[in-house]
Amino acid sequence: MTGQRAAHYHAPTGRAEPAFADRAADAGLPLRARRHRPREVLRRVRCGLALACAQCRAELPAGARFCPDCGQPAAAPPSVPAAAVVAAYDFAGTSTLVDIGGGDGSLIATILAAYPQMRGILFEQRDVLDSARVTLEREGVRLRCTLVAGDFFQAVPEGGDAYLLKDIIHDWEDERALVILQRCRQAMRADGKLLLVERALPAGNAPAAGKLIDITMLTVTGGCERTQLEYRDLLARAGLDLIRVVPTASEMLIVEAVPV
Ligand SMILES: C[S@@+](CC[C@H](N)C(=O)[O-])C[C@H]1O[C@@H](n2cnc3c(N)ncnc32)[C@H](O)[C@@H]1O
């Protein structure tokens, strides 16, 4: 456990680490998904590839773009309703929104549908873009959204006035998360803004549901949940100033930052 995490938790109970299959069962993964090795789980979670079809629960072969059983796109389902973000945040001043690691496109499709004048750029790994294309077409916003394949550790698209990252930063430990934020900062205009959609842990050693997710991030991706102060510090290291935190009706917060 890192020093950062140690500050969030009570002393360990001394309980033995459960076997991977037991942890998979605890996490509610379908039986067939439990056969995956931990390294494969890590690859799939970080690459946005589902372990099992979100529609019919069939096991998905490594690299599958579509479920072999029901034919649905093989992207992981969004973790919270995009509607909670749209309801909480006023995107009215945003003409081009860039969704970094936008997954299956659910969030940017919902935002574009709510703001008919807005254009979008969905930036993702090439393998994931097929499922995003399906979502954008289904939601009737495909013509207003450009799909861009790439690696957010290398560069992200310029040209947006807002950069949105939902459930991205918590996947990564500080040094890797910092590189993603720096790439965004490099692409942003001086008057641009960056929006993180994440949970924020309460400060101190109080029990909180987000701490269970933090443990999951530690064991599955090597990432972590963070407090608002930790987000402020990380953003500052990337040349970004946290200016406000907007709550949503879900467990997620919208952390808004602007170039220093
Ligand atoms: C936890 S998912 C979040 C997806 C989406 N933002 C959401 O909240 O539903 C993380 C996303 O980051 C994408 N991703 C992972 N590594 C990436 C990289 N190096 N460059 C671009 N996207 C990446 C994955 O493909 C995946 O869709």
Ligand as a Chemical Component Dictionary entry (heavy atoms), coordinates in Angstrom:
data_LIG
# 
_chem_comp.id                   LIG 
_chem_comp.type                 NON-POLYMER 
_chem_comp.pdbx_formal_charge   0 
_chem_comp.three_letter_code    LIG 
# 
loop_
_chem_comp_atom.comp_id 
_chem_comp_atom.atom_id 
_chem_comp_atom.alt_atom_id 
_chem_comp_atom.type_symbol 
_chem_comp_atom.charge 
_chem_comp_atom.model_Cartn_x 
_chem_comp_atom.model_Cartn_y 
_chem_comp_atom.model_Cartn_z 
_chem_comp_atom.pdbx_ordinal 
LIG C1  C1  C 0  -12.414 3.067 -17.859 1  
LIG S1  S1  S 1  -12.634 3.337 -19.582 2  
LIG C2  C2  C 0  -13.577 4.851 -19.587 3  
LIG C3  C3  C 0  -14.358 4.995 -20.848 4  
LIG C4  C4  C 0  -15.318 6.190 -20.876 5  
LIG N1  N1  N 0  -14.628 7.446 -20.663 6  
LIG C5  C5  C 0  -16.432 5.996 -19.850 7  
LIG O1  O1  O 0  -16.379 6.600 -18.791 8  
LIG O2  O2  O -1 -17.315 5.183 -20.107 9  
LIG C6  C6  C 0  -10.997 3.894 -20.068 10 
LIG C7  C7  C 0  -10.905 4.205 -21.555 11 
LIG O3  O3  O 0  -9.597  4.681 -21.856 12 
LIG C8  C8  C 0  -9.219  4.166 -23.122 13 
LIG N2  N2  N 0  -7.763  4.121 -23.204 14 
LIG C9  C9  C 0  -6.938  3.330 -22.477 15 
LIG N3  N3  N 0  -5.664  3.572 -22.808 16 
LIG C10 C10 C 0  -5.692  4.526 -23.788 17 
LIG C11 C11 C 0  -4.680  5.201 -24.526 18 
LIG N4  N4  N 0  -3.385  4.928 -24.306 19 
LIG N5  N5  N 0  -5.045  6.142 -25.420 20 
LIG C12 C12 C 0  -6.375  6.422 -25.623 21 
LIG N6  N6  N 0  -7.383  5.822 -24.938 22 
LIG C13 C13 C 0  -7.035  4.882 -24.037 23 
LIG C14 C14 C 0  -9.828  2.782 -23.121 24 
LIG O4  O4  O 0  -9.958  2.265 -24.427 25 
LIG C15 C15 C 0  -11.141 2.975 -22.411 26 
LIG O5  O5  O 0  -12.217 3.204 -23.276 27 
# 
loop_
_chem_comp_bond.comp_id 
_chem_comp_bond.atom_id_1 
_chem_comp_bond.atom_id_2 
_chem_comp_bond.value_order 
_chem_comp_bond.pdbx_ordinal 
LIG C1  S1  SING 1  
LIG S1  C2  SING 2  
LIG S1  C6  SING 3  
LIG C2  C3  SING 4  
LIG C3  C4  SING 5  
LIG C4  N1  SING 6  
LIG C4  C5  SING 7  
LIG C5  O1  DOUB 8  
LIG C5  O2  SING 9  
LIG C6  C7  SING 10 
LIG C7  O3  SING 11 
LIG C7  C15 SING 12 
LIG O3  C8  SING 13 
LIG C8  N2  SING 14 
LIG C8  C14 SING 15 
LIG N2  C9  SING 16 
LIG N2  C13 SING 17 
LIG C9  N3  DOUB 18 
LIG N3  C10 SING 19 
LIG C10 C11 SING 20 
LIG C10 C13 DOUB 21 
LIG C11 N4  SING 22 
LIG C11 N5  DOUB 23 
LIG N5  C12 SING 24 
LIG C12 N6  DOUB 25 
LIG N6  C13 SING 26 
LIG C14 O4  SING 27 
LIG C14 C15 SING 28 
LIG C15 O5  SING 29 
# 
